[in-house]
Amino acid sequence: MIHLQHSRNSVPHHRSGAAIVEFALVVPLLLVIVMGTIEASTMIYLKQTLHIAAYEAARTALVPKTTVSMIETTASRILDDRRVRDTTITVTPNNFPAAAVSTWITVRVDAPSNSNFAVPLLFFRNRTISGSCTMMKEY
């Protein structure tokens, strides 16, 4: 039976510390990828929320005897439920109740990216995210 003995000297010394150097080179790249993924996911969530709020508000605008404040309340309720802050809701045309049948009614919801992200921004800093919906008046 042959016994192989491994001594400390059998491991090449020129590799000592290579793992820590490789780790130091790869970790920053992995952190940028993880942070970018979190930011992109949050941005998609925010944009989708703004589109949903605009859609529901536009549907409210199609109901007879609706006011701008009713439309804003509909959008604000959705935005508050999803903790979206500092939003601006715009209804076009302003006098949509008096507009003729077949008039296009657009609801646009804007939110700044800086106040709606949980982590410090790297890629989407100082941007305004928007969602809108346009529907035709049928009454």
C-alpha positions as CSV (number, residue, x, y, z in Angstrom):
1,M,0.0,0.0,0.0
2,I,1.4,3.3,-1.0
3,H,0.8,6.3,1.3
4,L,1.0,9.7,-0.3
5,Q,1.9,12.4,2.1
6,H,1.0,15.9,1.4
7,S,3.2,18.4,2.9
8,R,2.7,22.1,3.2
9,N,5.4,22.6,0.7
10,S,3.5,20.8,-2.0
11,V,1.1,23.8,-2.5
12,P,2.6,26.5,-4.7
13,H,3.3,29.6,-2.8
14,H,2.8,31.9,-5.8
15,R,-1.0,31.5,-5.4
16,S,-1.3,32.7,-1.8
17,G,-3.6,35.7,-1.7
18,A,-5.0,35.2,-5.2
19,A,-8.4,34.4,-3.9
20,I,-8.6,37.7,-2.0
21,V,-7.5,39.7,-5.0
22,E,-10.1,37.9,-7.2
23,F,-12.7,38.6,-4.6
24,A,-11.8,42.3,-4.4
25,L,-12.1,42.6,-8.2
26,V,-15.4,40.8,-8.5
27,V,-17.4,42.2,-5.5
28,P,-17.7,45.8,-6.8
29,L,-19.1,44.4,-10.1
30,L,-21.6,42.2,-8.3
31,L,-22.7,45.1,-6.1
32,V,-23.3,47.3,-9.2
33,I,-25.3,44.5,-10.8
34,V,-27.4,44.0,-7.6
35,M,-28.0,47.7,-7.1
36,G,-29.0,48.1,-10.7
37,T,-31.4,45.2,-10.5
38,I,-33.0,46.7,-7.4
39,E,-33.3,50.1,-9.0
40,A,-34.7,48.8,-12.3
41,S,-37.3,46.7,-10.5
42,T,-38.4,49.6,-8.4
43,M,-38.6,51.8,-11.5
44,I,-40.8,49.2,-13.3
45,Y,-43.0,49.0,-10.2
46,L,-43.3,52.8,-10.0
47,K,-44.1,53.2,-13.7
48,Q,-46.7,50.4,-13.6
49,T,-48.3,52.0,-10.6
50,L,-48.5,55.3,-12.4
51,H,-50.1,53.7,-15.4
52,I,-52.7,51.8,-13.2
53,A,-53.6,55.1,-11.4
54,A,-54.0,56.9,-14.7
55,Y,-56.1,54.1,-16.2
56,E,-58.5,54.0,-13.2
57,A,-58.7,57.8,-13.1
58,A,-59.5,57.9,-16.8
59,R,-62.2,55.3,-16.3
60,T,-63.7,57.6,-13.5
61,A,-63.6,60.5,-16.0
62,L,-65.9,58.5,-18.3
63,V,-68.7,58.4,-15.8
64,P,-71.3,61.2,-16.3
65,K,-71.2,64.1,-13.8
66,T,-67.6,63.4,-12.8
67,T,-65.4,66.3,-11.5
68,V,-61.7,66.7,-11.7
69,S,-61.5,66.2,-7.9
70,M,-63.2,62.8,-8.2
71,I,-60.6,61.8,-10.8
72,E,-57.7,63.0,-8.6
73,T,-59.2,61.1,-5.6
74,T,-59.4,57.9,-7.6
75,A,-55.7,58.2,-8.7
76,S,-54.6,59.3,-5.3
77,R,-56.2,56.4,-3.6
78,I,-54.2,53.9,-5.7
79,L,-51.0,56.0,-5.3
80,D,-51.4,56.2,-1.5
81,D,-52.0,52.4,-1.3
82,R,-48.7,51.8,-3.1
83,R,-46.8,54.6,-1.1
84,V,-46.0,56.7,-4.2
85,R,-45.1,60.3,-3.1
86,D,-45.0,63.8,-4.6
87,T,-47.3,63.0,-7.5
88,T,-48.9,65.3,-10.0
89,I,-52.2,64.4,-11.7
90,T,-53.2,66.2,-14.9
91,V,-56.5,65.8,-16.7
92,T,-56.8,67.0,-20.3
93,P,-59.0,68.8,-21.4
94,N,-59.6,70.7,-18.2
95,N,-63.3,71.2,-19.0
96,F,-63.9,67.6,-20.0
97,P,-67.5,67.5,-18.5
98,A,-68.5,70.1,-21.1
99,A,-66.6,68.5,-23.9
100,A,-68.4,66.9,-26.8
101,V,-69.0,63.2,-27.2
102,S,-66.0,61.5,-28.8
103,T,-63.5,63.8,-27.1
104,W,-60.3,62.2,-26.0
105,I,-59.7,62.5,-22.2
106,T,-56.2,62.0,-21.0
107,V,-55.1,61.5,-17.4
108,R,-51.3,61.8,-16.8
109,V,-49.7,61.0,-13.5
110,D,-46.1,62.1,-12.8
111,A,-43.8,61.2,-9.9
112,P,-40.1,62.1,-9.2
113,S,-37.8,59.2,-9.0
114,N,-35.7,60.6,-6.1
115,S,-38.6,60.6,-3.6
116,N,-39.9,57.1,-4.6
117,F,-36.9,54.9,-4.2
118,A,-35.8,53.1,-1.0
119,V,-32.1,53.0,-1.8
120,P,-29.8,55.7,-2.9
121,L,-30.0,56.0,-6.7
122,L,-27.2,55.2,-9.1
123,F,-28.9,55.1,-12.5
124,F,-32.3,56.8,-12.3
125,R,-31.4,59.9,-10.3
126,N,-33.4,63.2,-10.9
127,R,-35.9,61.7,-13.3
128,T,-39.6,62.2,-13.6
129,I,-41.5,59.0,-14.2
130,S,-44.9,59.2,-16.0
131,G,-47.9,57.1,-16.6
132,S,-50.9,58.1,-18.8
133,C,-54.1,56.8,-20.2
134,T,-56.4,58.2,-22.9
135,M,-60.0,57.3,-23.3
136,M,-62.8,58.6,-25.4
137,K,-65.8,60.3,-23.9
138,E,-68.9,58.3,-24.8
139,Y,-71.7,60.2,-23.0
